Amino acid sequence: MSNNKMKTMTLNLTDVEMDALESLSKSKELSKTALLRQALRLYQLIEIRLAHGEKLYFENNRKKEKAELLLI
């Protein structure tokens, strides 16, 4: 991000969303901004891979189960 110009935005969250953000921020030891940036990059990567026909799964090795995650 060294060459990228930073921009500011206002983000309105519900209490539940803010609680989730604060909880994840603490558990990952990241600032809220860093966590949101990481989440945005992850979502972008998922969208790119889905656009190329790939699928996203959660796998439980103990139960030998797979569940496909469908995004709308």
FENUR-V446658 format. One record per run of one state. SS is the DSSP state (2 for helix, 1 for strand, 0 for the rest). FROM is the first residue (numbers start at 0). TO is the last residue. If there is no record, write none. Layout:
ss | from | to
SS | FROM | TO
SS | FROM | TO
This chain:
ss | from | to
0 | 0 | 13
2 | 14 | 27
0 | 28 | 30
2 | 31 | 50
0 | 51 | 55
1 | 56 | 59
0 | 60 | 63
1 | 64 | 67
0 | 68 | 71
